[in-house]
């Protein structure tokens, strides 16, 4: 079952009743002139079990501890946004898998050669998907990127990921001279930031569901980053976000403001079509397939991560 992604951009009261998320509007609830029947009709309910990600994007949202408890029990990721409407925090369950201790032990004890091999697979998949985006969306020559995928060594010791990134971003937005991918840069960097944050939440949720520590990465090791493994695993998925942002930018070139309409477009990320091993599924489901395969790589059951191909 495909879990729902909910984004709250207006003031709201979020509470729990009969395993349902109850959504009420403050302006309705506090208006004494409105009849109780109208207030009841304005109240919405959604089964907790149907929710996969909740994005809280308004400083006037009130959420009860009961809601948070039930969301986490159902392996839901809760994302909070700052005053600029960009995600800044994430809440994940601590016990989302019944054999979590064993799987974390395999993860912690993974050898350096294994991690380097897994990172090699990750970079190959990322560059291949970047090449597919440039070829299908921008109709660019990608022979060089295809060549680089065949030359990626264990651990990407030659840093071909960076070389591919330079070429990729030079051609991603041809209408913007000298475009640079920079978190604090001009649009459409804001769309990429928001899209990657949604993707990160999806992947972190999948990792927790597979009994893995999102903090302990394959390659990323920043001591200030609580989601190093999520940042590793999401690399081959980033081109799906990039492709969506390119399509949005082509339709709405003036995207300096992250409007509700643009957010709605980006919130489709969890349900984008993804193909893994010839099987098509929504990205949220595919992410769980990838993290499950990673767990099996750690335990020695298989040797290859199931990454998507575009």
KAWO-V40911 format. One record per residue. N is the residue number from 0. SS is DSSP state (hx for helix, st for strand, lp for the rest). PSI is psi in whole degrees, 0 to 359 (none if undefined). Layout:
n={N & N}
ss={SS & SS}
psi={PSI & PSI}
This chain:
n={0 & 1 & 2 & 3 & 4 & 5 & 6 & 7 & 8 & 9 & 10 & 11 & 12 & 13 & 14 & 15 & 16 & 17 & 18 & 19 & 20 & 21 & 22 & 23 & 24 & 25 & 26 & 27 & 28 & 29 & 30 & 31 & 32 & 33 & 34 & 35 & 36 & 37 & 38 & 39 & 40 & 41 & 42 & 43 & 44 & 45 & 46 & 47 & 48 & 49 & 50 & 51 & 52 & 53 & 54 & 55 & 56 & 57 & 58 & 59 & 60 & 61 & 62 & 63 & 64 & 65 & 66 & 67 & 68 & 69 & 70 & 71 & 72 & 73 & 74 & 75 & 76 & 77 & 78 & 79 & 80 & 81 & 82 & 83 & 84 & 85 & 86 & 87 & 88 & 89 & 90 & 91 & 92 & 93 & 94 & 95 & 96 & 97 & 98 & 99 & 100 & 101 & 102 & 103 & 104 & 105 & 106 & 107 & 108 & 109 & 110 & 111 & 112 & 113 & 114 & 115 & 116 & 117 & 118 & 119 & 120 & 121 & 122 & 123 & 124 & 125 & 126 & 127 & 128 & 129 & 130 & 131 & 132 & 133 & 134 & 135 & 136 & 137 & 138 & 139 & 140 & 141 & 142 & 143 & 144 & 145 & 146 & 147 & 148 & 149 & 150 & 151 & 152 & 153 & 154 & 155 & 156 & 157 & 158 & 159 & 160 & 161 & 162 & 163 & 164 & 165 & 166 & 167 & 168 & 169 & 170 & 171 & 172 & 173 & 174 & 175 & 176 & 177 & 178 & 179 & 180 & 181 & 182 & 183 & 184 & 185 & 186 & 187 & 188 & 189 & 190 & 191 & 192 & 193 & 194 & 195 & 196 & 197 & 198 & 199 & 200 & 201 & 202 & 203 & 204 & 205 & 206 & 207 & 208 & 209 & 210 & 211 & 212 & 213 & 214 & 215 & 216 & 217 & 218 & 219 & 220 & 221 & 222 & 223 & 224 & 225 & 226 & 227 & 228 & 229 & 230 & 231 & 232 & 233 & 234 & 235 & 236 & 237 & 238 & 239 & 240 & 241 & 242 & 243 & 244 & 245 & 246 & 247 & 248 & 249 & 250 & 251 & 252 & 253 & 254 & 255 & 256 & 257 & 258 & 259 & 260 & 261 & 262 & 263 & 264 & 265 & 266 & 267 & 268 & 269 & 270 & 271 & 272 & 273 & 274 & 275 & 276 & 277 & 278 & 279 & 280 & 281 & 282 & 283 & 284 & 285 & 286 & 287 & 288 & 289 & 290 & 291 & 292 & 293 & 294 & 295 & 296 & 297 & 298 & 299 & 300 & 301 & 302 & 303 & 304 & 305 & 306 & 307 & 308 & 309}
ss={lp & lp & lp & st & st & st & st & st & lp & lp & lp & st & st & st & st & st & st & lp & lp & st & st & st & st & st & lp & hx & hx & hx & hx & lp & lp & lp & lp & lp & lp & hx & hx & hx & hx & hx & hx & hx & lp & st & st & st & st & hx & hx & hx & st & st & st & st & st & st & lp & lp & lp & lp & st & st & st & lp & hx & hx & hx & hx & hx & hx & hx & hx & hx & lp & lp & lp & st & st & st & st & st & lp & lp & lp & lp & lp & st & st & st & st & st & lp & lp & lp & lp & lp & lp & lp & lp & hx & hx & hx & hx & hx & hx & hx & hx & hx & lp & lp & lp & hx & hx & hx & hx & hx & hx & hx & hx & hx & hx & hx & hx & hx & hx & hx & hx & hx & hx & hx & hx & hx & hx & hx & hx & hx & hx & hx & lp & lp & lp & lp & hx & hx & hx & hx & hx & hx & hx & hx & hx & lp & lp & hx & hx & hx & lp & lp & lp & hx & hx & hx & hx & hx & hx & hx & hx & hx & hx & hx & hx & hx & lp & lp & lp & lp & lp & lp & lp & lp & lp & lp & lp & lp & lp & lp & lp & lp & hx & hx & hx & hx & hx & hx & hx & hx & hx & hx & hx & hx & hx & hx & hx & hx & hx & hx & hx & hx & hx & lp & lp & lp & lp & lp & lp & lp & lp & lp & lp & lp & lp & lp & lp & lp & lp & lp & lp & hx & hx & hx & hx & hx & hx & lp & hx & hx & hx & hx & hx & hx & hx & hx & hx & hx & hx & hx & hx & hx & hx & hx & hx & lp & lp & lp & lp & lp & lp & lp & lp & hx & hx & hx & hx & hx & hx & hx & lp & lp & hx & hx & hx & lp & st & st & st & st & lp & lp & st & st & st & st & hx & hx & hx & hx & hx & hx & hx & hx & hx & hx & hx & hx & hx & hx & hx & hx & hx & lp & lp & lp & lp & lp & lp & lp & lp & lp & st & lp}
psi={135 & 123 & 151 & 148 & 121 & 133 & 121 & 111 & 353 & 162 & 140 & 151 & 119 & 117 & 181 & 138 & 123 & 46 & 22 & 141 & 121 & 125 & 119 & 151 & 125 & 319 & 337 & 314 & 326 & 0 & 103 & 340 & 347 & 138 & 154 & 328 & 322 & 318 & 321 & 321 & 331 & 350 & 133 & 149 & 143 & 131 & 131 & 322 & 345 & 354 & 133 & 323 & 137 & 127 & 121 & 108 & 48 & 135 & 349 & 28 & 131 & 125 & 135 & 158 & 327 & 322 & 312 & 318 & 313 & 324 & 315 & 324 & 332 & 24 & 48 & 142 & 130 & 119 & 132 & 147 & 158 & 189 & 341 & 7 & 24 & 138 & 134 & 348 & 159 & 139 & 127 & 157 & 147 & 332 & 78 & 1 & 139 & 338 & 37 & 319 & 315 & 315 & 322 & 326 & 315 & 318 & 313 & 324 & 3 & 135 & 159 & 316 & 321 & 316 & 320 & 321 & 320 & 322 & 323 & 313 & 321 & 315 & 322 & 313 & 321 & 311 & 321 & 317 & 325 & 318 & 320 & 322 & 312 & 321 & 317 & 326 & 318 & 356 & 43 & 160 & 127 & 19 & 323 & 321 & 323 & 321 & 320 & 324 & 328 & 348 & 359 & 125 & 173 & 127 & 4 & 53 & 335 & 2 & 48 & 340 & 315 & 320 & 317 & 323 & 320 & 311 & 319 & 308 & 336 & 333 & 356 & 321 & 78 & 339 & 352 & 106 & 133 & 41 & 137 & 134 & 109 & 125 & 324 & 11 & 181 & 166 & 145 & 25 & 328 & 323 & 319 & 317 & 312 & 316 & 318 & 326 & 320 & 316 & 318 & 319 & 319 & 313 & 318 & 320 & 317 & 321 & 316 & 321 & 334 & 3 & 25 & 158 & 113 & 340 & 324 & 102 & 169 & 314 & 312 & 135 & 17 & 120 & 345 & 0 & 117 & 357 & 47 & 316 & 323 & 319 & 328 & 306 & 331 & 350 & 310 & 347 & 342 & 320 & 335 & 320 & 316 & 315 & 317 & 318 & 320 & 317 & 319 & 315 & 323 & 330 & 323 & 77 & 328 & 85 & 32 & 333 & 131 & 86 & 170 & 323 & 319 & 320 & 320 & 321 & 316 & 334 & 358 & 353 & 314 & 341 & 12 & 145 & 130 & 141 & 125 & 123 & 40 & 359 & 130 & 137 & 164 & 151 & 322 & 321 & 318 & 322 & 322 & 326 & 317 & 313 & 327 & 319 & 325 & 317 & 321 & 330 & 318 & 321 & 354 & 8 & 323 & 174 & 355 & 133 & 139 & 93 & 158 & 155 & 140 & none}
